[in-house]
Amino acid sequence: MVRTPRVLRPVQQVLCTDETYVYHTKINATPEIEGSIWMWHKDYNTWSKDGCPRPDMAAFNVMLNDTTEFSGGLYNYPGQP
C-alpha cells in the first residue's frame, strides 16, 4: 500500500523529496461499541524514543469503516518548520 502512487506522491510532495522510506507500520484496532478514545498527542514524541533522529516525517491512515468527524477522524495541525 505504501508504494502506490496515491499514497507515495503526496508524501513525496509534503516532504519535498523523492527519497522516502517506511519507518514503521501498525494497526490500531478499537472495538466500535467500546467508545474508547486517544487523547491529543504528537507521534514524534514516541518515534524519537525509538531512535528516529528528526521529525520530518509523514503519516497516513486508512479507515476501514465509514467515519464522521466525531467517530474517528484525524485532525492535523501545522507544526513548526
ABEGO torsion letter per residue (X at the ends): XAABAAAAAAAAAAAGBABBBBABBBBBBBBAAAGBBBBBBBAAAAAAAAGBABABBBBBBBBABBBBAAAGBBBBBBBBX
